[in-house]
Amino acid sequence: MRKIFAAVLSVGLLVSATPSIAAPCKDAKGKFTKCPPSAPVKAVRCKAANGKFAKCGTPGAKPV
């Protein structure tokens, strides 16, 4: 019974602590601010000499 209670208590503490860690963005004065949006990383695609998409490491492939 004690093991079950300890497990439930530890899971409850982890779940309740998560929102406070979610947005750690602060300004220079130490006040919490909205975090800047992170730009999605655009994948680099390459085309071969014949105009078809190819891996960027192949000879003759150029980034589009």
N, C-alpha and C positions, 0 to 999 in steps of 0.2 A: 504494500500500500504506500509506503514511504517513497519507493522508487518511482512509482507512477505519479505521485504528487510532485516530486522533484522534477520529473521530466515535463509535466504540464506547466509547472511554474517557470522553468527555463525557456520553454517555447513561448510562453506568454510574454516574458521579458524581452526576448528577441523581436517578437512581432511589434510590441509597443515602442521599441527604441528605433525602429526603422524609419518612421516619418521624420523624426528629428534629424536624421543623418541625410535625408533625401536631397535637400537643397542647401549646400554649405556656402553659397555665394554671399560675399560681404563686400561692402565698399571700403574706401580708405579709412573711414571713421569707425568701422566695425559694425555698422548696421546691416541687417539682412536685406538683400535686394533680389530682384528677379534675375536669374541666371541668363546670360545671353544665349540665344539659340545656336546650337552647333550646326554648321552647314553640312549637308550630306556629302559624302565623298563620291565624286563622279568617277566611274570606272574608265580607264583608258582603253580605247579600242584601236586596233591597228588594221590597216588594209594592205593586202599584198599588191603586187604589180598588176595582176589581172582584175583588180577591183573587188575581190571577195575578202571577207573578214578572215584574219589569220592571227596566230599568236604573235605578240609583239617581239619575241626573240628571233623569229625566223628571218633569213636574209631577204631584203627587199621590202619588208613590211614597214609602213610608216604610220605614225599616230594620226588619228582623225580628229 
